[in-house]
Amino acid sequence: MTTPTDTTDTTGTMRLVALDMAGTTVADGGLVERAFDAASGELGVRPGTPDHAEKLAYVRATMGESKISVFRHLFGAEELAQRANAAFERAYGELVDGGLIAPVPGAREAIEELAADGRTVVLTTGFARVTQDAILDALGWRGLVPLTLCPADAGGRGRPYPDMVLEAFLRTRAAEDVAQVAVVGDTSYDMLSGVRAGAGLVAGVRTGAHGDEAFRAAGATHVLDSVADLPALLRGVG
């Protein structure tokens, strides 16, 4: 089901599609929280404590943001943030290697349909490159799209900054104008990054962290049940 949040018809011109990974194209079954528990535990934050509950609530609220930025907020000192981030990436990678992720149903097919329709697709993430690569390898998605981006590829700033979207625009040269870019994700931070980049279409999907209210508050133009609905949305208006 597609829920437009306004009546602006921009979808017919979409040439570049920036898709989030975890929660949007990849179902990870809550691995972010499990990896956070492992990372915070290394820094002495124990499950069941008020400190853990407060930090976990922040992690949930900021799903989609660059993970190192999250840990900088939570732990303050750069050395602690780097330790937590390294532990998180290691724990998440081990969970991925254990076969605990899968594509969102219809995600690969949607990506292939978008490409067949002449649109360039880029996969983006708030994870580090090593974790992004582990996900791609686990799913057999190497080579599925012409470009994958993590925050380090865009100068170090992840969502909600527009940098990864703009990096995709500059590197691919698939679109003549940022208004020809579609940004799709499962968090309000994805929506903010798309809006700030000037994307012509910014769509939230109901398969991940956040819901309709958060999407609309962050500026989403559309809300989809799943990324599997995206090709039809883009084709439906030309």
Protein Blocks (a to p, Z undefined) as FASTA:
>chain_A
ZZdfbfbdfklmpmbdcddfehilpcgehmmmmmmmmmmmmnopaghiaklmmmmmmmmm
mgoiafklmmmmmnopaklmmmmmmmmmmmmmmmmmnopaccdehklmmmmmmmmnopac
ddddfbdfklmmmmmmmnopghkambdcdfklnoopacfbfklmmmmmmmnomafbfklp
ccddfbfklmmmmmmnopabdcddfkbmbcfklmmmnopabdcfbfklmmmmmmmnZZ
